[in-house]
């Protein structure tokens, strides 16, 4: 399960993806639009900036903007930045000590083996799905839900 921090980050990034490239958005405006507590959003955006996913501009006309195009930002990179990885078990997250206190043999631990498969499947989806993909899926679902026919000739 992702944390509220990651959920807020995704909401903020979707908003930023919809902004014109040359128009950064202020934290206060982004927080208001997405209904995210400002102080919490500041910390989230700073983490994303430090990870190279966002850039900021100081002064008049300043604010935050995407450092890359949405099609070049994987959902996995966002989750890893804010959650530290995808591991459902600590022993899968820590490569230096792949053993749990409750486990005698990590190489034959059924829980670890199954959760390793879960982590690989999750990683595969998150690393190949981009911010642009997420936005497109949302837009498609909104169109389908509103029953608007989109005819292109």
DSSP file (Angstrom, degrees, kcal/mol; ACC not computed):
  #  RESIDUE AA STRUCTURE BP1 BP2  ACC     N-H-->O    O-->H-N    N-H-->O    O-->H-N    TCO  KAPPA ALPHA  PHI   PSI    X-CA   Y-CA   Z-CA
    1    1 A X              0   0    0      0, 0.0     2,-0.2     0, 0.0     0, 0.0   0.000 360.0 360.0 360.0 132.2    0.0    0.0    0.0
    2    2 A X        -     0   0    0      1,-0.1     2,-0.1     2,-0.0    77,-0.0  -0.507 360.0-113.7 -81.2 153.8    1.4    3.4   -0.9
    3    3 A X     >  -     0   0    0     -2,-0.2     4,-2.1     1,-0.1     3,-0.2  -0.291  25.0-107.2 -80.0 167.8    1.5    6.1    1.7
    4    4 A X  H  > S+     0   0    0      1,-0.2     4,-2.9     2,-0.2     5,-0.2   0.841 120.3  62.2 -61.4 -33.4   -0.5    9.4    1.6
    5    5 A X  H  > S+     0   0    0      1,-0.2     4,-2.1     2,-0.2    -1,-0.2   0.921 106.2  43.1 -58.9 -45.5    2.8   11.1    0.8
    6    6 A X  H  > S+     0   0    0      2,-0.2     4,-2.4     1,-0.2    -1,-0.2   0.886 112.9  52.4 -69.9 -38.9    3.1    9.1   -2.4
    7    7 A X  H  X S+     0   0    0     -4,-2.1     4,-2.2     2,-0.2    -2,-0.2   0.931 111.3  46.9 -62.1 -44.9   -0.6    9.6   -3.3
    8    8 A X  H  X S+     0   0    0     -4,-2.9     4,-2.6     1,-0.2    -2,-0.2   0.889 110.2  53.9 -62.6 -39.3   -0.2   13.4   -2.8
    9    9 A X  H  X S+     0   0    0     -4,-2.1     4,-2.7    -5,-0.2    -2,-0.2   0.920 108.4  48.8 -61.8 -43.6    3.0   13.3   -4.9
   10   10 A X  H  X S+     0   0    0     -4,-2.4     4,-2.4     2,-0.2    -1,-0.2   0.915 111.3  49.6 -63.5 -42.6    1.2   11.6   -7.8
   11   11 A X  H  X S+     0   0    0     -4,-2.2     4,-2.0     2,-0.2    -2,-0.2   0.929 113.0  47.1 -60.4 -45.1   -1.7   14.2   -7.6
   12   12 A X  H  X S+     0   0    0     -4,-2.6     4,-2.7     1,-0.2    -2,-0.2   0.907 112.2  49.5 -64.1 -42.6    0.8   17.0   -7.6
   13   13 A X  H  X S+     0   0    0     -4,-2.7     4,-2.2     2,-0.2    -1,-0.2   0.871 108.7  52.4 -67.1 -37.0    2.7   15.6  -10.5
   14   14 A X  H  X S+     0   0    0     -4,-2.4     4,-0.9     2,-0.2    -1,-0.2   0.920 111.4  47.8 -62.9 -42.2   -0.4   15.0  -12.5
   15   15 A X  H >< S+     0   0    0     -4,-2.0     3,-0.9     1,-0.2     4,-0.4   0.940 111.7  49.1 -61.6 -48.3   -1.3   18.7  -12.0
   16   16 A X  H >< S+     0   0    0     -4,-2.7     3,-1.2     1,-0.3    50,-0.3   0.844 104.8  59.2 -62.7 -33.5    2.2   19.8  -12.9
   17   17 A X  H 3< S+     0   0    0     -4,-2.2    -1,-0.3     1,-0.3    -2,-0.2   0.787 103.3  53.5 -65.4 -25.9    2.0   17.7  -16.1
   18   18 A X  T << S+     0   0    0     -4,-0.9    -1,-0.3    -3,-0.9    -2,-0.2   0.501  91.1  96.3 -86.7  -4.4   -1.0   19.7  -17.1
   19   19 A X  S <  S-     0   0    0     -3,-1.2     5,-0.1    -4,-0.4     6,-0.0  -0.557  89.2 -95.9 -84.0 148.9    0.7   23.1  -16.7
   20   20 A X    >   -     0   0    0     -2,-0.2     3,-2.0     1,-0.1    -1,-0.1  -0.376  37.7-117.3 -58.8 143.8    2.3   24.9  -19.7
   21   21 A X  T 3  S+     0   0    0      1,-0.3    -1,-0.1    -4,-0.1    -2,-0.1   0.829 111.7  46.5 -55.8 -37.9    6.0   24.1  -19.8
   22   22 A X  T 3  S+     0   0    0      1,-0.1     2,-0.5     2,-0.0    -1,-0.3   0.203  97.9  80.7 -94.4  17.3    7.2   27.7  -19.2
   23   23 A X    <   -     0   0    0     -3,-2.0    -1,-0.1    41,-0.0    39,-0.1  -0.789  63.4-162.5-127.7  90.0    4.8   28.4  -16.3
   24   24 A X        -     0   0    0     37,-0.5     2,-0.4    -2,-0.5    41,-0.2  -0.275  17.0-132.2 -62.9 156.7    6.0   27.1  -12.9
   25   25 A X  B     -A   64   0A   0     39,-2.3    39,-2.8    -6,-0.0     2,-0.1  -0.932  15.1-117.7-116.7 138.2    3.3   26.8  -10.2
   26   26 A X     >  -     0   0    0     -2,-0.4     4,-2.6    37,-0.2     5,-0.2  -0.376  20.6-123.5 -69.8 148.3    3.6   28.1   -6.7
   27   27 A X  H  > S+     0   0    0      1,-0.2     4,-3.1     2,-0.2     5,-0.2   0.909 112.6  54.6 -57.6 -42.8    3.4   25.5   -3.8
   28   28 A X  H  > S+     0   0    0      1,-0.2     4,-1.9     2,-0.2    -1,-0.2   0.888 110.4  45.4 -61.5 -39.1    0.5   27.5   -2.3
   29   29 A X  H  > S+     0   0    0      2,-0.2     4,-2.8     1,-0.2    -1,-0.2   0.916 114.3  47.8 -70.1 -43.8   -1.5   27.3   -5.5
   30   30 A X  H  X S+     0   0    0     -4,-2.6     4,-2.3     1,-0.2    -2,-0.2   0.913 112.0  50.3 -63.0 -43.1   -0.7   23.6   -6.1
   31   31 A X  H  X>S+     0   0    0     -4,-3.1     5,-2.0    -5,-0.2     4,-0.9   0.904 113.1  46.7 -62.0 -41.8   -1.6   22.8   -2.4
   32   32 A X  H  <5S+     0   0    0     -4,-1.9     3,-0.5    -5,-0.2    -2,-0.2   0.942 113.2  47.6 -66.0 -48.2   -4.9   24.7   -2.8
   33   33 A X  H  <5S+     0   0    0     -4,-2.8    -2,-0.2     1,-0.2    -1,-0.2   0.884 122.3  34.1 -61.9 -40.1   -5.8   23.1   -6.2
   34   34 A X  H  <5S-     0   0    0     -4,-2.3    -1,-0.2    -5,-0.2    -2,-0.2   0.421 105.3-123.3 -98.3   0.4   -5.1   19.5   -5.0
   35   35 A X  T  <5 +     0   0    0     -4,-0.9     2,-0.4    -3,-0.5    -3,-0.2   0.940  59.3 147.6  55.0  52.5   -6.2   20.0   -1.4
   36   36 A X      < -     0   0    0     -5,-2.0    -1,-0.2    -6,-0.2    -2,-0.1  -0.957  58.7-102.3-116.0 133.5   -2.8   19.0    0.1
   37   37 A X     >  -     0   0    0     -2,-0.4     4,-2.6     1,-0.1     5,-0.2  -0.352  32.4-133.2 -56.1 130.3   -1.5   20.5    3.3
   38   38 A X  H  > S+     0   0    0      1,-0.2     4,-2.6     2,-0.2     5,-0.2   0.894 101.0  48.6 -58.3 -48.5    1.1   23.0    2.2
   39   39 A X  H  > S+     0   0    0      1,-0.2     4,-1.6     2,-0.2    -1,-0.2   0.893 113.6  48.5 -60.9 -39.4    3.9   22.0    4.6
   40   40 A X  H  > S+     0   0    0      1,-0.2     4,-2.0     2,-0.2    -1,-0.2   0.915 111.2  50.2 -65.7 -43.3    3.5   18.4    3.7
   41   41 A X  H  X S+     0   0    0     -4,-2.6     4,-3.0     1,-0.2     5,-0.3   0.876 104.9  58.0 -63.4 -38.5    3.6   19.3    0.0
   42   42 A X  H  X S+     0   0    0     -4,-2.6     4,-2.1     1,-0.2    -1,-0.2   0.927 108.6  45.4 -56.9 -45.9    6.7   21.3    0.5
   43   43 A X  H  X S+     0   0    0     -4,-1.6     4,-1.9     2,-0.2    -1,-0.2   0.891 113.6  50.0 -65.7 -39.8    8.5   18.3    1.8
   44   44 A X  H  X S+     0   0    0     -4,-2.0     4,-2.2     2,-0.2    -2,-0.2   0.943 111.6  47.1 -63.9 -48.5    7.2   16.0   -0.9
   45   45 A X  H  X S+     0   0    0     -4,-3.0     4,-2.4     1,-0.2    -1,-0.2   0.863 109.4  54.4 -64.7 -35.9    8.2   18.4   -3.7
   46   46 A X  H  X S+     0   0    0     -4,-2.1     4,-2.6    -5,-0.3    -1,-0.2   0.908 108.5  49.1 -63.9 -41.1   11.7   18.8   -2.2
   47   47 A X  H  X S+     0   0    0     -4,-1.9     4,-1.3     2,-0.2    -2,-0.2   0.915 112.6  47.7 -62.7 -42.6   12.1   15.0   -2.3
   48   48 A X  H  <>S+     0   0    0     -4,-2.2     5,-2.6     2,-0.2     6,-1.0   0.865 112.0  50.0 -67.5 -36.0   11.0   14.9   -5.9
   49   49 A X  H ><5S+     0   0    0     -4,-2.4     3,-1.7     4,-0.2    -2,-0.2   0.929 108.8  51.4 -66.2 -45.0   13.3   17.8   -6.8
   50   50 A X  H 3<5S+     0   0    0     -4,-2.6    -1,-0.2     1,-0.3    -2,-0.2   0.784 107.7  54.1 -62.9 -26.7   16.3   16.1   -5.1
   51   51 A X  T 3<5S-     0   0    0     -4,-1.3    -1,-0.3    -5,-0.2    -2,-0.2   0.473 119.4-112.1 -85.4  -2.7   15.5   12.9   -7.1
   52   52 A X  T < 5S+     0   0    0     -3,-1.7    -3,-0.2    -4,-0.2    -2,-0.1   0.627  89.9 111.2  83.7  13.5   15.6   15.0  -10.3
   53   53 A X  S   <S+     0   0    0     -5,-2.6    14,-2.4    -6,-0.2    15,-0.6   0.725  78.5  33.2 -90.6 -23.7   11.9   14.7  -11.1
   54   54 A X  E     -B   66   0A   0     -6,-1.0     2,-0.3    12,-0.3    12,-0.2  -0.880  62.0-160.2-127.6 160.3   11.2   18.3  -10.5
   55   55 A X  E     -B   65   0A   0     10,-2.8    10,-2.3    -2,-0.3     2,-0.3  -0.911  12.0-150.2-129.9 162.4   12.9   21.7  -10.9
   56   56 A X  E     -B   64   0A   0     -2,-0.3     2,-0.4     8,-0.2     8,-0.2  -0.948   4.7-151.8-134.4 157.3   12.1   25.0   -9.3
   57   57 A X  E     -B   63   0A   0      6,-2.5     6,-2.1    -2,-0.3     2,-0.3  -0.995  16.0-144.2-128.1 132.3   12.5   28.6  -10.2
   58   58 A X        +     0   0    0     -2,-0.4     2,-0.1     4,-0.2    -2,-0.0  -0.674  57.0  18.4 -96.8 149.9   12.9   31.3   -7.6
   59   59 A X  S >  S+     0   0    0     -2,-0.3     3,-2.1     2,-0.0    -2,-0.1  -0.436 107.2   1.4  96.2-166.8   11.5   34.8   -7.8
   60   60 A X  T 3  S+     0   0    0      1,-0.3     3,-0.1    -2,-0.1    -2,-0.0  -0.334 136.5  15.6 -60.4 132.7    8.7   36.4   -9.7
   61   61 A X  T 3  S+     0   0    0      1,-0.2   -37,-0.5    -2,-0.0    -1,-0.3   0.648 103.2 139.8  76.2  14.6    7.1   33.8  -11.9
   62   62 A X    <   +     0   0    0     -3,-2.1     2,-0.3   -39,-0.1    -4,-0.2  -0.190   8.8 102.4 -86.1 179.0    8.7   31.1   -9.8
   63   63 A X  E     - B   0  57A   0     -6,-2.1    -6,-2.5   -37,-0.1     2,-0.3  -0.952  67.0 -43.3 144.0-161.1    7.5   27.8   -8.6
   64   64 A X  E     +AB  25  56A   0    -39,-2.8   -39,-2.3    -2,-0.3     2,-0.3  -0.768  47.9 168.0-106.2 150.1    7.8   24.1   -9.4
   65   65 A X  E     - B   0  55A   0    -10,-2.3   -10,-2.8    -2,-0.3   -48,-0.1  -0.975  43.4 -80.8-152.7 160.4    7.7   22.4  -12.8
   66   66 A X  E     - B   0  54A   0     -2,-0.3   -12,-0.3   -50,-0.3   -13,-0.1  -0.374  25.2-153.3 -65.3 139.1    8.5   18.9  -14.2
   67   67 A X  S    S+     0   0    0    -14,-2.4     2,-0.3    -2,-0.1   -13,-0.2   0.668  81.8  26.3 -83.2 -18.8   12.2   18.3  -14.9
   68   68 A X  S    S-     0   0    0    -15,-0.6     2,-0.1     2,-0.0     5,-0.1  -0.888  97.2 -86.4-136.7 164.8   11.3   15.7  -17.6
   69   69 A X    >   -     0   0    0     -2,-0.3     3,-2.5     1,-0.1     4,-0.2  -0.461  43.8-112.8 -69.2 148.5    8.4   15.1  -19.9
   70   70 A X  G >  S+     0   0    0      1,-0.3    62,-1.4     2,-0.2     3,-1.3   0.806 117.4  60.5 -54.5 -30.7    5.6   13.0  -18.3
   71   71 A X  G 3  S+     0   0    0      1,-0.2    -1,-0.3    60,-0.2    -2,-0.0   0.611 103.8  51.9 -73.5  -9.2    6.4   10.1  -20.7
   72   72 A X  G <  S+     0   0    0     -3,-2.5     2,-0.6     1,-0.1    -1,-0.2   0.232  92.2  83.9-108.7  11.6    9.9   10.0  -19.2
   73   73 A X    <   -     0   0    0     -3,-1.3    58,-2.4    -4,-0.2    59,-0.2  -0.943  68.5-152.1-116.4 110.7    8.9    9.8  -15.6
   74   74 A X  B  >  -C  130   0B   0     -2,-0.6     4,-1.2    56,-0.2    56,-0.3  -0.526  19.7-131.1 -80.1 148.3    8.1    6.3  -14.4
   75   75 A X  H  > S+     0   0    0     54,-3.0     4,-2.6    51,-0.5    52,-0.2   0.855 109.9  61.7 -62.7 -33.6    5.6    5.7  -11.6
   76   76 A X  H  > S+     0   0    0     50,-2.6     4,-3.0    53,-0.5     5,-0.2   0.884  98.4  53.7 -59.7 -40.2    8.3    3.5  -10.1
   77   77 A X  H  > S+     0   0    0     49,-0.3     4,-1.6    -3,-0.2    -1,-0.2   0.858 110.9  47.4 -65.0 -33.2   10.8    6.3   -9.8
   78   78 A X  H  X S+     0   0    0     -4,-1.2     4,-2.0     2,-0.2     5,-0.2   0.939 113.8  45.9 -70.9 -48.1    8.2    8.3   -7.9
   79   79 A X  H  X>S+     0   0    0     -4,-2.6     4,-3.4     1,-0.2     5,-0.6   0.920 113.3  49.6 -62.3 -44.6    7.3    5.4   -5.6
   80   80 A X  H  X5S+     0   0    0     -4,-3.0     4,-1.6     1,-0.2    -1,-0.2   0.895 109.3  52.9 -62.3 -39.4   11.0    4.5   -5.0
   81   81 A X  H  <5S+     0   0    0     -4,-1.6    -1,-0.2    -5,-0.2    -2,-0.2   0.912 122.9  27.3 -61.1 -43.2   11.8    8.2   -4.2
   82   82 A X  H  <5S+     0   0    0     -4,-2.0    -2,-0.2     1,-0.1    -1,-0.2   0.754 132.5  32.4 -95.7 -26.5    9.0    8.5   -1.6
   83   83 A X  H  <5S-     0   0    0     -4,-3.4    -3,-0.2    -5,-0.2    -2,-0.2   0.612  97.6-123.7-106.2 -16.6    8.6    4.9   -0.3
   84   84 A X  S  <<S-     0   0    0     -4,-1.6     2,-0.3    -5,-0.6    -4,-0.2   0.428  72.9 -34.4  87.8  -1.8   12.2    3.6   -0.6
   85   85 A X        -     0   0    0     -6,-0.5     8,-0.1     1,-0.1    -3,-0.0  -0.923  66.1 -87.1 146.3-169.6   11.3    0.7   -2.9
   86   86 A X        +     0   0    0     -2,-0.3     2,-0.1     3,-0.0    -1,-0.1   0.366  67.0 136.0-115.5   1.0    8.6   -1.9   -3.5
   87   87 A X        -     0   0    0      1,-0.2    29,-0.1    -3,-0.1     6,-0.1  -0.307  38.8-163.1 -62.9 123.9    9.6   -4.6   -1.1
   88   88 A X  S    S+     0   0    0     27,-0.3     2,-0.4    -2,-0.1    -1,-0.2   0.611  80.8  46.3 -79.7 -10.7    6.6   -6.1    0.8
   89   89 A X  S >> S-     0   0    0     26,-0.1     3,-1.1     1,-0.1     4,-1.0  -0.981  80.4-131.8-129.6 143.4    9.1   -7.6    3.3
   90   90 A X  H >> S+     0   0    0     -2,-0.4     4,-1.6     1,-0.3     3,-0.6   0.864 107.1  61.1 -60.3 -36.4   12.1   -6.0    5.0
   91   91 A X  H 34 S+     0   0    0      1,-0.3    -1,-0.3     2,-0.2     6,-0.1   0.735 105.1  48.5 -67.1 -20.0   14.3   -8.9    4.1
   92   92 A X  H <4 S+     0   0    0     -3,-1.1    -1,-0.3     1,-0.1    -2,-0.2   0.687 110.2  52.4 -87.1 -20.1   13.6   -8.2    0.4
   93   93 A X  H << S+     0   0    0     -4,-1.0     2,-0.8    -3,-0.6    -2,-0.2   0.752 101.4  63.5 -84.8 -26.3   14.4   -4.6    0.8
   94   94 A X    ><  -     0   0    0     -4,-1.6     3,-0.6     3,-0.2    -1,-0.2  -0.840  56.4-179.5-108.3  99.9   17.8   -5.0    2.5
   95   95 A X  T 3  S+     0   0    0     -2,-0.8     3,-0.5     1,-0.2    -1,-0.2   0.714  81.1  60.7 -72.0 -19.5   20.3   -6.8    0.2
   96   96 A X  T 3  S+     0   0    0      1,-0.3    -1,-0.2     2,-0.0     2,-0.2   0.771 119.2  24.8 -78.2 -24.7   23.0   -6.7    2.8
   97   97 A X    <   +     0   0    0     -3,-0.6     2,-2.1    -6,-0.1    -1,-0.3  -0.604  68.1 176.8-138.2  75.9   21.0   -8.8    5.3
   98   98 A X        +     0   0    0     -3,-0.5     2,-0.4    -2,-0.2    -7,-0.1  -0.159  52.4  95.4 -77.8  48.7   18.5  -10.9    3.3
   99   99 A X        -     0   0    0     -2,-2.1     2,-0.2    -5,-0.1     5,-0.1  -1.000  61.4-144.9-140.7 137.2   17.2  -12.7    6.5
  100  100 A X    >   -     0   0    0     -2,-0.4     3,-1.0     1,-0.1     6,-0.1  -0.615  26.5-120.0 -92.7 157.5   14.3  -12.0    8.8
  101  101 A X  T 3  S+     0   0    0      1,-0.2    -1,-0.1    -2,-0.2     0, 0.0   0.833 115.7  51.0 -63.0 -31.2   14.4  -12.6   12.5
  102  102 A X  T 3  S+     0   0    0      2,-0.0     2,-0.4    -3,-0.0    -1,-0.2   0.524  99.1  80.9 -84.2  -5.4   11.6  -15.1   12.2
  103  103 A X    <   -     0   0    0     -3,-1.0     3,-0.2     1,-0.1     6,-0.0  -0.856  50.4-171.9-113.1 134.4   13.2  -17.0    9.4
  104  104 A X  S    S+     0   0    0     -2,-0.4     2,-0.4     1,-0.3    -1,-0.1   0.806  85.8  22.8 -88.5 -33.1   15.9  -19.7    9.7
  105  105 A X    >>  -     0   0    0      1,-0.1     3,-1.3     2,-0.0     4,-0.6  -0.859  60.1-171.3-140.5 100.9   16.7  -20.1    6.0
  106  106 A X  T 34 S+     0   0    0     -2,-0.4     3,-0.4     1,-0.3    -1,-0.1   0.769  84.8  64.0 -65.6 -25.3   15.8  -17.3    3.6
  107  107 A X  T 34 S+     0   0    0      1,-0.2    -1,-0.3     5,-0.0    -8,-0.0   0.730 115.3  29.8 -72.4 -20.0   16.6  -19.3    0.5
  108  108 A X  T <4 S+     0   0    0     -3,-1.3     2,-0.6     5,-0.0    -1,-0.2   0.282  84.4 128.0-120.1   9.6   13.7  -21.7    1.3
  109  109 A X     X  -     0   0    0     -4,-0.6     4,-2.5    -3,-0.4     5,-0.2  -0.556  47.4-155.1 -71.3 116.1   11.3  -19.4    3.1
  110  110 A X  H  > S+     0   0    0     -2,-0.6     4,-2.3     1,-0.2     5,-0.3   0.876  92.5  52.5 -60.3 -40.0    7.9  -19.7    1.4
  111  111 A X  H  > S+     0   0    0      1,-0.2     4,-2.7     2,-0.2     5,-0.2   0.944 111.9  45.7 -61.8 -47.8    6.8  -16.3    2.5
  112  112 A X  H  > S+     0   0    0      1,-0.2     4,-1.9     2,-0.2    -2,-0.2   0.900 111.6  52.3 -63.4 -41.3    9.9  -14.7    1.1
  113  113 A X  H  X S+     0   0    0     -4,-2.5     4,-1.3     2,-0.2    -1,-0.2   0.917 114.1  41.8 -63.3 -44.2    9.7  -16.6   -2.2
  114  114 A X  H  X S+     0   0    0     -4,-2.3     4,-2.0     1,-0.2    -2,-0.2   0.924 115.0  49.8 -69.4 -44.2    6.1  -15.6   -2.8
  115  115 A X  H  X S+     0   0    0     -4,-2.7     4,-2.3    -5,-0.3   -27,-0.3   0.788 105.2  58.9 -67.7 -25.5    6.6  -12.0   -1.7
  116  116 A X  H  X S+     0   0    0     -4,-1.9     4,-2.2    -5,-0.2    -1,-0.2   0.902 105.9  48.4 -65.7 -40.9    9.7  -11.8   -4.0
  117  117 A X  H  X S+     0   0    0     -4,-1.3     4,-2.4     2,-0.2    -2,-0.2   0.899 110.3  51.7 -63.9 -40.7    7.4  -12.7   -6.9
  118  118 A X  H  X S+     0   0    0     -4,-2.0     4,-2.6     1,-0.2    -2,-0.2   0.920 110.0  49.3 -60.6 -44.1    4.9  -10.0   -5.8
  119  119 A X  H  X S+     0   0    0     -4,-2.3     4,-2.8     1,-0.2    -2,-0.2   0.902 110.6  49.7 -63.6 -41.8    7.8   -7.5   -5.7
  120  120 A X  H  X S+     0   0    0     -4,-2.2     4,-2.2     2,-0.2    -1,-0.2   0.901 112.5  46.9 -64.6 -41.5    9.0   -8.4   -9.2
  121  121 A X  H  X S+     0   0    0     -4,-2.4     4,-2.0     2,-0.2    -2,-0.2   0.918 114.4  47.3 -66.0 -43.7    5.5   -8.1  -10.6
  122  122 A X  H  X S+     0   0    0     -4,-2.6     4,-2.8    -5,-0.2     5,-0.3   0.934 112.3  49.8 -62.2 -46.7    4.9   -4.8   -8.9
  123  123 A X  H  X S+     0   0    0     -4,-2.8     4,-2.6     1,-0.2     5,-0.2   0.902 108.0  53.9 -59.1 -43.4    8.3   -3.5  -10.0
  124  124 A X  H  X S+     0   0    0     -4,-2.2     4,-1.1     1,-0.2    -1,-0.2   0.918 113.3  41.9 -59.6 -45.3    7.6   -4.5  -13.6
  125  125 A X  H  X S+     0   0    0     -4,-2.0     4,-1.1     1,-0.2     3,-0.4   0.946 117.1  46.1 -68.0 -48.4    4.3   -2.6  -13.7
  126  126 A X  H  < S+     0   0    0     -4,-2.8   -50,-2.6     1,-0.2   -51,-0.5   0.845 112.6  49.6 -67.3 -34.2    5.6    0.5  -11.9
  127  127 A X  H  < S+     0   0    0     -4,-2.6    -1,-0.2    -5,-0.3    -2,-0.2   0.743 115.7  42.4 -78.1 -21.7    8.8    0.8  -13.9
  128  128 A X  H  < S+     0   0    0     -4,-1.1     2,-0.5    -3,-0.4    -1,-0.2   0.527  99.0  82.4-101.5  -6.7    7.1    0.5  -17.3
  129  129 A X     <  -     0   0    0     -4,-1.1   -54,-3.0    -3,-0.1   -53,-0.5  -0.860  66.6-160.0 -99.9 129.5    4.1    2.8  -16.5
  130  130 A X  B  >  -C   74   0B   0     -2,-0.5     4,-2.2   -56,-0.3   -56,-0.2  -0.542  33.8-107.3-104.1 169.5    4.8    6.5  -16.9
  131  131 A X  H  > S+     0   0    0    -58,-2.4     4,-2.2   -61,-1.0   -60,-0.2   0.885 123.4  53.9 -58.8 -39.9    3.1    9.6  -15.6
  132  132 A X  H  > S+     0   0    0    -62,-1.4     4,-2.6   -59,-0.2    -1,-0.2   0.894 106.7  51.4 -62.8 -40.4    1.8   10.1  -19.1
  133  133 A X  H  > S+     0   0    0    -63,-0.3     4,-2.7     2,-0.2    -2,-0.2   0.915 109.5  50.2 -62.0 -43.1    0.3    6.6  -19.1
  134  134 A X  H  X S+     0   0    0     -4,-2.2     4,-2.1     1,-0.2    -2,-0.2   0.917 112.1  46.9 -62.2 -43.9   -1.4    7.3  -15.8
  135  135 A X  H  X S+     0   0    0     -4,-2.2     4,-2.7     2,-0.2    -1,-0.2   0.913 112.3  50.3 -64.2 -43.5   -2.9   10.6  -17.1
  136  136 A X  H  X S+     0   0    0     -4,-2.6     4,-2.7     1,-0.2    -2,-0.2   0.916 109.8  50.1 -62.7 -43.6   -4.0    8.9  -20.3
  137  137 A X  H  X S+     0   0    0     -4,-2.7     4,-2.1     2,-0.2    -1,-0.2   0.901 112.2  48.3 -61.5 -40.5   -5.7    6.1  -18.4
  138  138 A X  H  X S+     0   0    0     -4,-2.1     4,-2.5     2,-0.2    -2,-0.2   0.929 111.7  48.6 -65.3 -45.8   -7.5    8.6  -16.2
  139  139 A X  H  X S+     0   0    0     -4,-2.7     4,-2.3     1,-0.2    -2,-0.2   0.911 111.7  50.0 -61.2 -42.8   -8.6   10.7  -19.2
  140  140 A X  H  X S+     0   0    0     -4,-2.7     4,-2.4     1,-0.2    -1,-0.2   0.895 111.0  49.1 -62.8 -40.6   -9.9    7.5  -21.0
  141  141 A X  H  X S+     0   0    0     -4,-2.1     4,-2.7     2,-0.2    -2,-0.2   0.892 109.7  51.8 -67.2 -39.3  -11.8    6.4  -17.9
  142  142 A X  H  X S+     0   0    0     -4,-2.5     4,-1.8     2,-0.2    -2,-0.2   0.919 111.4  47.5 -62.6 -42.9  -13.4    9.9  -17.5
  143  143 A X  H  X>S+     0   0    0     -4,-2.3     5,-1.6     2,-0.2     4,-0.6   0.922 113.5  47.4 -63.5 -44.0  -14.5    9.8  -21.1
  144  144 A X  H ><5S+     0   0    0     -4,-2.4     3,-0.7     1,-0.2    -2,-0.2   0.899 112.2  49.9 -64.3 -40.2  -15.9    6.3  -20.7
  145  145 A X  H 3<5S+     0   0    0     -4,-2.7    -1,-0.2     1,-0.2    -2,-0.2   0.815 111.1  48.2 -69.1 -30.1  -17.7    7.3  -17.5
  146  146 A X  H 3<5S-     0   0    0     -4,-1.8    -1,-0.2    -5,-0.2    -2,-0.2   0.511 104.8-132.4 -88.1  -3.7  -19.3   10.4  -19.1
  147  147 A X  T <<5 +     0   0    0     -3,-0.7     2,-0.5    -4,-0.6    -3,-0.2   0.824  48.3 158.7  57.0  34.8  -20.4    8.3  -22.1
  148  148 A X      < -     0   0    0     -5,-1.6     2,-0.4     2,-0.0    -1,-0.2  -0.786  37.0-136.6 -89.0 128.0  -19.0   10.9  -24.5
  149  149 A X        -     0   0    0     -2,-0.5     2,-0.7    -3,-0.1    -5,-0.0  -0.709  12.1-158.2 -83.6 131.0  -18.4    9.5  -27.9
  150  150 A X        -     0   0    0     -2,-0.4     2,-0.6     2,-0.0    -2,-0.0  -0.889  12.6-174.4-113.3 100.4  -15.1   10.6  -29.4
  151  151 A X        -     0   0    0     -2,-0.7     2,-0.5     2,-0.0    -2,-0.0  -0.841   3.2-172.8 -99.7 125.5  -15.2   10.3  -33.2
  152  152 A X              0   0    0     -2,-0.6    -2,-0.0     1,-0.1     0, 0.0  -0.961 360.0 360.0-115.7 133.7  -12.1   11.0  -35.2
  153  153 A X              0   0    0     -2,-0.5    -1,-0.1     0, 0.0    -2,-0.0   0.368 360.0 360.0-115.2 360.0  -12.2   11.0  -39.0
